[in-house]
Amino acid sequence: MEDMSKISVIQKELPSGNVQVKFFIEDEKRPMYGYLLTNEPKPVGEIIAEIQERMYQRKMALSGFQSFSLNRPVKEDHNFYLYSA
């Protein structure tokens, strides 16, 4: 998982009442950024922990042959988007 000190976040409340979190992962080898949609405002530590957990889940889902399995397809997470910077 990513080091907490390398993740920075910006929160924005949407008209729907949800909160959009834009995050940046500062990594010399592979910098990334992304978005997380939450139902309510959360403390920064809790948001960073959720980002780390979702990144870990995505990494596990895409590793090995699991991504090619027809029995267990990778579930789309429409509340979490991750991009290479």
N, C-alpha and C positions, 0 to 999 in steps of 0.2 A: 504494500500500500504506500501511498504518497506520504511524505513528511508533512505534518500540519503547518510547519513554519513556511512551507513553500506554496500554500494555498491562500489566496486572498479573495474576498467576496464583496459584492455590492448588492444590496437588497432594494427592491422597488415594489411598492404596493400597487396592484393593478385595480382598475375599476370594479372588477368582479369580486374583489376581496381577497383573492389569492396573492401570493407574494412570489415575484420572479427574482431568483438569485442568479446573478452572473458571477462566475468564478474564473480565476486565473491560476494555473499551475505553473510556477516558475521552475523549469527544469532545463539545464543547459543542453542536454541531449535531445529532449522532446518536449518543448513547451506546448501547453494545451490551454484551451478555455472552453467554457460551456455554460449551460443554463440548467437550473433546477427549479421546478414549479412546486411550491408548497401551499397548503391550505391556510396557513396562518404564520405570523412572524415567529421566528425561533431565535434563540441565542446563537451567536457565531460559532461557538464550539460544537453545538448540536448540528448545525448545518454542515460544518467541515466533516464531522463524523459520518453524516449521511452521504456526503459526496464520496468519501473514502470507501464506504460500504458498497455503494452503487458501482464504483469503479472496480472494486474487487469482484462483485457479482458478474459484471460484464466481462472481466478478464477470464474468470472461471468458465463462463458460458461459451466463450469463443476459443478456449484453449483445447488442444487435443482434437479428438474426433466428435466431441459433443456438438460442434457447430454443423456437422454433416449428418447428424442422426435425423431420420425421419420420424422416429418415435418421440423424441424430445426436442422440438424446434425451439430456437432462441426466442424468448418472449420480448416483444417490443416494449420499451419503457418510454411512453410519450411525455413523461414529466422530467426526463433527464436527457440532455443532449451534450455530446462531447466532440470537440473539434481539435485538430492540430493547428497550432499557431504559425 
